[in-house]
Amino acid sequence: MKSWHDVLIAADPLVRFLEQDAFFGAAYRGDPVAHHVVRDAAIARHFATDDSFDDFDEWESVSDAEEVFPAGFEWSRQVASRLMKNQHWGIEGKHFNGADLKWTNAVSCPLIELMIRDIGILFQCYANDCFPPIWDSILRAYLDGGFPCGWDGRHPAGRLVVFSNA
């Protein structure tokens, strides 16, 4: 397991992304063939929050089920603690170019909640020097300006759903 300092060095692309003052101000720049790109927040929210398994696999079962991570993958309390202390790079105080408003319901903002979850898991991947394929795709989606928010299909078949705010 890496020290926090070493995790930060390895996670430089993610750290630079998180240091931005604003997110989702431009269209997603990633591969629209490899990913199901959605520009309608209601559709994206549906993929992110529908746990019925009727039309597609539930997002959290695809992205953070136990079998996603290899044996020996360690969940570092130090990483989790450091992220809590810096409030996940102050994510809740950032500007989302209206994407957060599109995602907000009467109770919460799933976009911010899922980003906080994703940030934690991505840093755990850096700490372990291990990126399961789904988490490599999630990282790339963020770095390409999108919000990874679901799975279209039955895993492993199907595609990552990415919300594009523009």
Secondary structure by P-SEA (a helix, b strand, c coil): cccaaaaaaaaaaaaaaaacccccccccccccccccccccaaaaaaaaccccccccccccccccccccccccccccaaaaaaaaaacccccccccccccccccccccccaaaaaaaaaaaaaaaaaaaccccaaaaaaaaaaaacccccccccccccbbbbbbbcc
